[in-house]
Amino acid sequence: MLRRGTVLVLVLVLVLVPMPALVLVPVLVLVPVLVPARRVLVLVAAALGVAGPLTESGLRTEEVLLPGGAGPILGQVDRYALRRRLGAGGFGAVYLADDTVAQIPVALKTLPGQIANNPGELERMRENFALVQKLHHPHIAALQHLHCVDVVDAAAKDALRVLSGDYLLVMEYVAGSTLSDWRCLFPGRKVPLAESLRLCSQIASALDYAHAEKIVHRDIKPANIMVLGGLDADAQVKVLDFGLAAEIRSSMSRVSQEKGSSSGTPPYMSPEQWSGQRQGAASDQYSLAVLFYELISGDVPFASAFAIDDWNVKFNAATRLTPQPLEELTKRQNAALLRGLAKNPSERFASCGDFVVALGGERLAGARVARSRAAQSAGGRRGGSAALRVAAALVLLMALAIGGGYAWRQQRETRARQVAAPAAVLAAADKALALDGAHAEAKALRAEASRHQLRVPDGFRLAPGAGPEPYTNTGWAQAIIHEKSGIELVYIPAGTFTMGSPEGEENRGSDETQHQVTLSQGFYLGETEVTQEQWEKVTGKTPSYFKNAGRTAPVENVSWDDCQAFCQAASSGLRLPMEAEWEYACRAGTTTAFHYGDSLDASMANFDGDYPYGEGKKGEDRGTTIAVGQFKPNAWGLYDMIGNVREWCQDKLATYPAGPVTLAQPAGPAGRETDDGAVRVLRGGSWSSNARYCRSANRDGYRPDDSYLDDGLRVALSAPPVQ
């Protein structure tokens, strides 16, 4: 029922519009006394037939949807008479049309040709279409029909850019404005808390219902939420494009192999979307939390980062940074909001409804609409029309495809190591050396070390196949295992090498000045990066983001400080390697950009295979860590010195010395003064790095208390000189 003020404004507008401006203006000046100014403008616009929501810059057209049948017929495609253009999305224009058979207004969108003309993608759409019909919810806009075009006139052909044999998406027509535009009715685009909670309760109701049916939206954002009604308390929302726009993007990405394509919209994408992980209901909850944050504050989290045209900046913000609490919320509400925005999906709420309730909202009754057709019919389908009985026909539209698209990752996560751990590090090194003559120096050093008898440090045992149990203290074992953690370490003999990169090396950094370094003592270095399982054995904790990569994947999301604490807890003298030790071990006698040579592709290491090096071919971007030891080791028998995770080193990041240096070893793990925030070194590149950042000489660094999804560690152990 319209309020008295609303009726008055409508009457005034209808009566006064034909009058001269001399009469009209004074009366309209008095109207705001009776009705709030924003409502006056909205209702005046509606009464005048202006097709557009009110924004801070004025009235726009083409956004607010008018009732079907309004305006002249612009063109005809089969049973659909085009009325007017509603707007444009990322994949073409959307038109209001009359369904001349069902006698209802609909919205039409063209299915991109890259999908319609690809039999595999089109079949995937048809299969998912069959699952979509079961969704019926008051806050979900139905997607009705996938229509194959037969007859299209010239005007419609030009407007929709379709030909006979192409496909149209036929969608429920929703007369309202997008949440993006509706927000503009409020000062600073900040929606009051009570209204934000009410709208988010409706959205959560729709999402939880769909999630119960195993359907994930994957593109929740204001542009996909329609608001029916103005500023009245009875304004309702409809969620658009359930799985539609997101899956079209995924399909087009599969077809075109376009780098950077995703199933969502960057500011609203969950960390698992950014990282290419499987997305479930928690991903939609994250997007809803971003939307709520935007409604309250007027902007999305990390808005400045998303304003920069740099994928890495956006990725880092979405996957690593924590948004600031909002002053508009209580401490308890901020805690709930930050939980909804948790980087790890397992740390979010059990449902979207739980999230809204924790914020102070209400869980809507009937959030899960009855699933039986009888209950659906009794509960609110309009008139029993055949067209409306299939109104949700595209809601699932390819929602399952992203899971299939990443199935290969799940298989890789559980796959056993391709290369078995060597029975003896010496044997592994010799095998690698046989493949690459560039490792001659490493071979000579290994031969020298192997002439000595073996000894094993306290807290370690001899690695299987590394030689007989020692009975004297005259030499070090070639490979040992840390008793507490199970970490296997390989002996690296002392030696001299050239650290840094030559001036002619492609993508060389200015901080890579070549200089001679002598390591006066041999040392042990982890055969692989420390795994999630090994970290948990020592600390009892699992900090990794990529838990689904498996317990044999490297631990990540750990800071330099965390690594020092790990080494202290592991005891037995474990520590981080010095930067010079790391590069010496990585090179293993080589002087090329990588220990493999001067080329790198995804068959050699886990990095962003879209960006190879040298003569390497473009390949797989896995988008995640994988189990350690799946690629050929270097001449020392060390795995994954390139990629997977960047590895913390003991040193502060500093300018290289001008001349030769001789380095002694630290005794054990390092500490730091509480006020010492100097940047520490990271080496080796990661799963997210371009090949250029995986070069043996490349240097990175972060503050010691920083922890990121691509940073892990490989431990070292000092060893006295061999006698």
QUIWOCOR-V870756 format. One line per field, one symbol per residue. ss: DSSP state (a for helix, b for strand, c for the rest). phi: phi as a letter, one per 30 degrees, with the letter a starting at -180 (. if undefined). Layout:
ss->???
phi->???
This chain:
ss->cccaaaaaaaaaaaaaccccaaaaaaaaaaacccccaaaaaaaaaaaacccccbbccbbcccccccccccccccbbbccbbbbbbbbbbccbbbbbbbbccccbbbbbbbccaaaaccaaaaaaaaaaaaaacccccccbccbbbbbbcccbcaaaaaaaccccccbbbbbbccccbbaaaaaaacaaacccaaaaaaaaaaaaaaaaaaaacccccccccaaabbbbcccccccbbbbccccaaaaaaaaaaaaacccccccccaaaccaaaaccccccaaaaaaaaaaaaaaaaacccccaaaaccccaaaaaaaaaaccccccccccaaaaaaaaaaccccaaaccccaaaaaaaacccccccccccccaaaaaaaacccccaaaacccccccccccaaaaacaaaaaaaaccccccccccaaaaaaaaaaacaaaaaaaaaaaaaacccccccccbbbccccccccccccccccbbbbcccccbbbbbccbbbbbcccccccccccccccbbbbbcccbbbbccccbaaaaaaaacccccccaaacccbbcccccaaaaaaaaaaaccccbbccaaaaaaaaaccccccbccbccbcccccbcbccccbcccccccbcccccbcccccccccccccccbccbbbbbbbccccccccbbbccccccccccccccccbbbbcccccccaaaacccccbbbccccccccbbccbbbbccccc
phi->.ddedddedddedddcedddeedddeddddeedcbeeddeddddddddidcaddbdckcccicddceeidjddclbbhdccdcaddlbcdbkdcbdbcddddhbdbccbddeddceccedddddddddeddddddbbdccddccaccddccbdddddddchbbejdbcccbedcdabddeddeddceihcdeedddddddddddedddddddciccdibdaedcbcccjccddceccbdchdideddddddddddchddidbcbcedcddeddddicdcbeddddeddddddedddcjaddheddddcdbedddedddcbdcdddcddcdedddddddddcedcedcdddaddddddddjdcdddidcdedddddddddkddiidddddcdcdcedfidddddddcdedddddcddddcdeddbdddddddddddbddcedddddddddddddcbbddibbddeidkdedbbccacddbbbdddcidcbcdcddlbbccjbdddddidddccedadbccdbdacbeebdddeddddedcibbdddddddjdcdddbibddddddddddddhiidadddeddddedddhjcbddbddkcbabddcacbdddbdbicdcebdcdiadbedicbeddddicchdciibdcdcddddbddddbdbccccddadccbddcccedcdbbjibecddeedceecdbbabddcdbbdccbabdbbdbdedd
